[in-house]
Amino acid sequence: MKRFVIAFLLFTFALPAFASTHKENYSISCSELWRAVKDTLRNSGKYGIISITDSEMTASYNIGGNLTGKRMNTAILNSKDDGKGCELQIQTAYSGIVNNDAGDFKQRVDQSITKLKSEPLPEQTAASPSAPAAQASVNVESTPAGADIEIDGAFVGNTPSKINLTPGKHQVVVKKKGFSDWSRTLDVTGGTINLSADLEPAPTK
């Protein structure tokens, strides 16, 4: 019995990450649903935002840690053919059987929809349509390579990597065991930003 339990735990937590797409239909407009998705990502305190693209209604974010590590997920909205609803696609990357990223995200989005019902959607006119948010592509390299990249406290990959960021200020930290942390504060407005972190050996104690 003891061997069975050990084998089961190893199987559960040692499985490689794999992806799955979950689809949920809503009887509200994509504008309303998109507002709830962004509210969930920005205010739940659970997700690390990687990118949000208003023009295409897509968002990428990180979640998790501890046993199963960070997982990158994506949310995509699609208008239904009849124009009377919206489909939420949640593309998840998860390990083992301990995570329910899609179910957790949907539950939080449902809560945001309820919360935002009392707040009217921002008005859009033909004379002043809402412009898609600008984005910046950030190329992060390091010497030595293979360092961890954190954006606003969330792990997003290893050097070298190309990362999309939304407008505003972001804190970029590059970390590698045995070296001192390297950090920069970016004020993103668009375009392409190149960062090269020259990591210095950590001082010996």
C-alpha positions as MATLAB code, in Angstrom:
seq = 'MKRFVIAFLLFTFALPAFASTHKENYSISCSELWRAVKDTLRNSGKYGIISITDSEMTASYNIGGNLTGKRMNTAILNSKDDGKGCELQIQTAYSGIVNNDAGDFKQRVDQSITKLKSEPLPEQTAASPSAPAAQASVNVESTPAGADIEIDGAFVGNTPSKINLTPGKHQVVVKKKGFSDWSRTLDVTGGTINLSADLEPAPTK';
ca = [
       0.000    0.000    0.000;
       2.814    2.355    0.905;
       4.497    1.753   -2.458;
       1.206    2.435   -4.241;
       0.776    5.793   -2.475;
       4.330    6.845   -3.260;
       3.957    5.821   -6.900;
       0.647    7.719   -7.163;
       2.170   10.919   -5.739;
       5.150   10.695   -8.064;
       2.835   10.177  -11.033;
       0.620   13.083  -10.011;
       3.325   15.671   -9.452;
       5.880   14.507  -11.980;
       3.616   14.654  -15.006;
       4.851   17.161  -17.609;
       2.800   20.280  -18.159;
       0.249   20.000  -20.936;
      -2.301   22.320  -22.478;
      -6.069   22.178  -22.694;
      -8.712   24.539  -24.089;
     -11.948   25.105  -22.152;
     -14.936   26.926  -23.697;
     -17.703   28.733  -21.796;
     -20.681   30.505  -23.418;
     -22.170   33.675  -21.918;
     -25.422   35.414  -22.808;
     -23.850   38.867  -22.556;
     -21.881   40.957  -25.037;
     -18.169   40.448  -25.458;
     -17.645   44.034  -24.267;
     -19.265   43.207  -20.933;
     -17.443   39.902  -20.643;
     -14.092   41.456  -21.561;
     -14.517   44.067  -18.836;
     -15.125   41.251  -16.316;
     -12.078   39.313  -17.549;
      -9.828   42.359  -17.083;
     -11.333   43.081  -13.667;
     -10.597   39.479  -12.648;
      -6.980   39.658  -13.783;
      -6.273   43.049  -12.240;
      -8.123   42.821   -8.932;
      -8.208   39.194   -7.793;
      -4.631   39.217   -6.504;
      -4.172   35.693   -7.884;
      -2.820   36.272  -11.389;
       0.343   37.780  -12.839;
      -0.555   39.688  -16.012;
       1.760   39.123  -18.963;
      -0.241   40.928  -21.664;
      -3.722   42.295  -22.339;
      -4.780   43.124  -25.919;
      -8.047   45.072  -26.042;
      -8.298   45.077  -29.840;
      -8.343   41.269  -29.992;
      -9.776   40.651  -26.505;
      -6.994   38.315  -25.476;
      -4.970   38.145  -22.278;
      -2.055   36.042  -21.057;
      -1.316   35.549  -17.383;
       0.621   33.451  -14.900;
      -0.760   31.477  -11.989;
       0.512   28.989   -9.467;
       3.723   28.090   -7.741;
       4.944   25.747   -5.017;
       4.586   22.076   -6.056;
       3.397   22.571   -9.635;
       5.330   25.732  -10.515;
       4.210   28.756  -12.509;
       1.737   28.097  -15.309;
       1.010   30.420  -18.246;
      -2.645   30.581  -19.305;
      -4.524   32.540  -21.984;
      -8.076   33.915  -22.130;
      -9.673   34.654  -25.523;
     -13.149   36.051  -26.313;
     -15.089   35.200  -29.478;
     -18.458   36.645  -30.514;
     -21.104   33.983  -31.119;
     -22.495   33.603  -34.639;
     -25.911   34.944  -33.657;
     -24.338   38.061  -32.160;
     -26.284   37.569  -28.918;
     -23.555   36.217  -26.708;
     -19.865   35.669  -26.236;
     -17.604   32.649  -25.875;
     -14.749   32.606  -23.367;
     -11.889   30.286  -24.264;
      -9.432   29.507  -21.495;
      -6.226   27.867  -22.646;
      -4.512   26.334  -19.636;
      -1.143   24.721  -19.036;
      -1.151   22.614  -15.908;
       0.516   19.629  -14.251;
      -0.908   16.525  -12.584;
      -4.503   16.519  -11.348;
      -4.258   19.093   -8.581;
      -5.061   22.236  -10.601;
      -8.366   23.542  -11.936;
      -7.145   26.755  -13.545;
     -10.060   27.067  -15.989;
     -12.765   26.435  -13.379;
     -11.167   28.837  -10.921;
     -10.831   31.568  -13.555;
     -14.457   31.152  -14.733;
     -15.723   31.391  -11.155;
     -13.832   34.642  -10.623;
     -15.079   36.043  -13.945;
     -18.673   35.217  -12.933;
     -18.123   37.111   -9.686;
     -16.749   40.105  -11.602;
     -19.781   40.105  -13.943;
     -22.097   40.312  -10.932;
     -19.991   43.053   -9.338;
     -19.833   45.163  -12.507;
     -23.557   44.995  -13.375;
     -24.173   48.194  -11.440;
     -21.427   50.014  -13.370;
     -22.391   51.086  -16.916;
     -20.083   50.302  -19.810;
     -18.009   53.283  -21.010;
     -19.803   54.980  -23.877;
     -18.274   54.743  -27.339;
     -19.215   57.072  -30.191;
     -18.476   56.961  -33.895;
     -16.508   60.182  -33.540;
     -14.286   58.865  -30.783;
     -13.914   55.082  -30.933;
     -11.845   53.452  -28.245;
      -8.309   52.896  -29.452;
      -6.592   49.599  -28.754;
      -4.030   49.808  -25.989;
      -0.467   50.194  -27.200;
       1.911   47.405  -26.349;
       5.645   47.050  -26.120;
       7.765   44.061  -26.995;
      10.516   43.663  -24.422;
      13.552   41.566  -25.345;
      15.316   40.441  -22.185;
      18.803   38.924  -22.348;
      21.347   38.209  -19.655;
      24.966   37.271  -19.155;
      25.060   34.455  -18.209;
      21.877   33.269  -19.974;
      19.183   31.072  -18.443;
      18.200   33.510  -15.691;
      14.657   33.862  -14.361;
      12.632   36.890  -15.517;
      10.033   38.422  -13.210;
       7.606   41.158  -14.301;
       5.878   42.975  -11.430;
       6.728   40.080   -9.124;
       5.469   37.296  -11.450;
       7.744   34.786  -13.195;
       7.330   35.032  -16.999;
      10.208   32.991  -18.431;
      13.961   32.646  -18.744;
      16.530   34.678  -20.631;
      16.612   35.217  -23.510;
      12.878   35.902  -23.963;
      10.542   38.278  -25.786;
       7.685   39.544  -23.598;
       4.665   41.737  -24.447;
       3.771   44.382  -21.876;
       0.804   46.713  -21.509;
       1.268   50.502  -21.141;
       2.360   51.820  -17.770;
       5.168   51.242  -15.316;
       6.539   47.741  -14.854;
       9.282   46.347  -12.648;
      11.604   43.893  -14.405;
      13.862   41.688  -12.284;
      16.389   39.154  -13.617;
      17.541   36.487  -11.140;
      20.009   33.606  -11.242;
      21.330   31.499   -8.413;
      24.807   32.607   -7.395;
      24.366   36.107   -8.858;
      23.002   39.390   -7.556;
      19.533   40.366   -8.757;
      19.318   42.825  -11.658;
      16.289   45.141  -11.887;
      14.907   47.973  -13.991;
      11.692   50.021  -13.886;
      10.114   50.521  -17.321;
       7.599   53.187  -18.338;
       5.996   51.375  -21.266;
       4.368   53.380  -24.064;
       4.874   51.052  -27.043;
       7.501   49.942  -29.513;
      10.372   47.559  -28.796;
      12.573   47.650  -25.706;
      15.857   45.757  -25.407;
      17.188   44.891  -21.965;
      20.553   43.275  -21.356;
      21.274   42.221  -17.784;
      24.967   41.797  -16.956;
      24.697   39.691  -13.797;
      27.416   40.020  -11.192;
      28.434   37.194   -8.845;
      26.717   37.463   -5.493;
      29.029   38.589   -2.682;
      30.288   35.752   -0.547;
      29.353   35.812    3.137;
];
